[in-house]
């Protein structure tokens, strides 16, 4: 079934919608090297079919939303690789079309939607600062960085923006400004540690920024530990009164020095009921959460619906 434009209505009606899992880990599982600074965005130019296959795997596992490969796709990042502005715009827009193609190809009997990913400024730097924030830029500087990419993504007609892995309130303010007038609803999703943003601000303050933003249809967290997500869902619902989006990592820890993951997964589909009960309406996974786990999440959602 092809994508349609009713995701905000589904959320307003109280439906629980299943998101995909980590795009990078699915691409790596298929044998693709993502060690480049552009990460999965490199494949937009070099192997777009691989991105379609990864999205399709999540749709067929039970996800109703695919998040595009544009997280690290920026004009500045492409420019460092010698890719000019016009070609970069084509690639950024292509990320939406590839997810649409996967939806058309997927064997599914439900609406399928596309979320256009806009990662934080630090993702473009590719130096880990996306998990710290506080780049030394003003809110206006950050708005000027984000707006051109969001305009290109909006022109590709996604169902929703995924303003994701946001590390601090300055960047959240910039993103909320940048999406105004583009005609695309958005979710705002912070990366957190404990009950604070990665930059250290209280989550109550961070979530509150989106409470009155008309463009924002859901607020929550991603790319964090499942235990931290447990506490954040209830807080996001209480502070904003909006549907909550939650898609944490597996619970494993990235060792930057050794460049591998350590520990064991704590992402259990049994958490879905608690997240849903606390107000979550968009539920999925981020890093190290693959199609098998997304299938379990979808099954848990379906059992509750039944």
N, C-alpha and C positions, 0 to 999 in steps of 0.2 A: 504494500500500500504506500502511496506517496505521502509526502509531508503535507500537513495542512496548517492553518494559521490560528488554531483555537487553543493553543497552550495556555494563555492567560485565563481563558474561560474554564478550562479544565481545572486550573488551580482555584479559581473563584468558586467553582462548584464543590471544592473539597476533595477532588480526586487525588490519589497518590500516584505520581509519575516516576517511573524508574529511569535513572540516568545511566550512562555508560560507565566504564572504568578507565584505567589509565591507558591513554593512547600510546604513550612511549613504550610501556612494557609489552603491549600487544605487538607493536612494530618490531621490537627487539626479539620477541619470541619467534617472529617470522624470519629472523636472521638479518635484520637491518641494523647497521652501525649508526648510532645516534650520538657519537662522541663529538661531533661538530658543534660549534657555537650556535648554529641555527637550530640544533636539536631536530625535532620532527619536521620543522618548517623546511629544512633542506629537501625533504622528499616531495614537497609541492612542485619543485622544479625538476627533480631528478627521477622520482618514481611515484607519480601520483596514484597509480593503480594500487600501490601498497597501502596508501591511506584509505582508499575506497574499501579494500579488503578488511582492514582493521575496523572501520566503522560498521561494515556489514556484519562482522563477527559479533559485535555488541548488540546490534539490532536483533540478530537472530538468536542471541542468548536471552533476550527479553527486555532489553532497554528500549524505551520509547523516545529518548533524546540522545543524539550524538553531539559531542562537543568538538568543534572543528580544530584543525591542525594549525590554527593561527595564533596560538598562545605566544610563541616566540617569533612570529612573523611581523616584522616592522620595517619601515622604510630605512631606518638607520642600520639595522642589522643586515638587511640585504645589500645596502650600499657598501658595507665593509667587504662584501664578497664580489664587488664589481657589478652588481645588478642595479640598473637605473630605476628611476622613479616609476616610469610607465610600466615596466616589466614587474616591478615589485607590487604595484597596484593590481596587476593581473593575477599574480600569485596569491595575494591576500584574498581577493574575491574568489579565486578558484577554490580556496579552502571550503567555502560554503557549498559550491557546486559539487565538490567531491562527496560531501556528506549527503547531499540530495541524491546523487547517483547511487550511493549505497542504499538509501531508503527505497529507491525504485527497484533495486535488485534484490532486496531482502525478502525473505519469505516471512511475512508478518500479516496478521489480520486485524491490525489496530492502527490508529494514527501514529505516524512517526514524525518527529520534529528535529530541527537543527538549531543548536546553540552556537553562536559565533563567539569564539573565545577571544578575550582581550586580557592578556596577562599583564603584570605590573611592569613598570619601567625597568626594574632590576633584571627582569628576564631578558631584555635586550642587551644588557651589559654582560650577561653570561658569566658573572663572577660570584654568584651566591647572594648578592645584595637584595634579591627579591625576598629573601627570608629575614631581612633586617629592616628594610625600608629606610627612611630618613636619609635621602640621597643628597641633601644639601640643595634641593630645588624647591622653589615656591609652588604653591597650588596652581598658580597661573602657568608656570613653566610646565608642570605635569599635564595640565589641560591641553596646552599646545602640542605636547608630545602625543597624547592619546587621540585627539579629535580627528586628525587626517585618516588614521587607520580605521577608526570607527565609522567615518563617512564612507569609506570604501566597502567595509563589511555591510553597512546598512544598504548600500546600493545593490548588493548581492541578495538581499531579501531573506535573511535568516528569520526564524520564528522568534528568537530572543537573543539578546546579548548575554554572554557569561562573563561578567566582570569579576575575574576570579583570582584567587591566591593573593588578595590585596593585603599588604603587610602593615599598613598604617592608615590613620584617619586623614592625613594630608592627601594621600593618593585616592582614598575613597571620595573625598570632596571633589578632587579634580575629575574623576570619572563620572560622578553624578552631574557635574557641569557639562562634561563633554558629550553625554548622551542626549542632552536636551534638544528637542526639535528634530531628532533623526527619525522619529516614527517607528522605532523598534523598542518593545519592552525589554527590560533587563532584570537579571538577578545580580545581586552584589554579595560576594562571598569572600570572607577574610581567611587568611592563614593565621593560625593562632598557636599560642603555647599557654596551657593552663586557661585562665580566664582573662587573658589579655591578648591584644594583637601581637604580632611578632616584634613590633616596635615598642611595645610595652604599655599601650593605652588600654584602659578598662573596656571590656567588650560592651558594657551598657552604653558607654559614650559612642563607641564605634557603630553599633547597630542603630542607635538613635538617629544618626545622620540620614538614614534612608526612610525613616518612619513616614515623612510627609512628601517623599519624592514620588510623583505620579508615575514616572517611567518604571519604577522598581516594583516588580510583581512578586519577588521573593528575596529574602535576606538570610544569610547563614554563613557556613564555614566549609572549607575544603583544604586538602593538602595538610592535614593535621592528624594527630593521633586519635584513634577512635574514642579513647577515654575522654579526651578534651571535647570531642564533638558531643558526647553525651550531655555534658553540662551546658554547652553553648546553645543547643537547639531550644531548650526551654526558655533561656534568656532572650534569644532572638524573637521568639513568638511573643513573649510578654512585653518587650520594649517596643516592638514595631506594630504588633497586631496583624502582620502579614504572614503569608505562607512561608515556611522555612525550607531552605535548601541545605542539604548536608551530603558531602561526599569526601570522607576522610581517606587517608592512606591506609595501607594494610596494617600498620602498627610496627612494621620493621623500621630500622634506623639506617640512614645513609651515612656511610663512612667516606667522607670526601677525600681523605688521604689515600685510603686503599681503593677507592672508587668501587665499592660494592656495598650491598645491603647486609645488615646483621640483625640478629634477633629472629623472632617468630611472629607470625601474623596474629593480631588480636581482633581483626575485622570479622565479626561473627554475624551472619544473617539474623541470628536471634535478637540482635540489637534493633532491628527494623521496627518491631512492635513498639519499643520504648520511644524511638525517634518519632514515629508516627503519632503516638499518644501525646507527645510533647508539642506537636505542631508541624512536623516535617511533612512536606508535600512533594518535594523533589529529593529523591534518595538514590545515591549511587556510590561510586568509589573513585579514588584518585590513584596515586602512585602504587604500583604493585597489586592492584585489584584488577583481576582479569575477567574474561567472559564467564568462566565457571562460577565465580563468586557472584557476578551480576545475575546469572541465571538463578542462583539461590535467593538473591534479594527479590527478583521478580516473582519467584514462587511464594516467598513469604508475603509479599504484597497481595498476590492473588488469593492466597488462603484467607487473609483478613477480609478482602473484598467479598469473598464468597460467604 
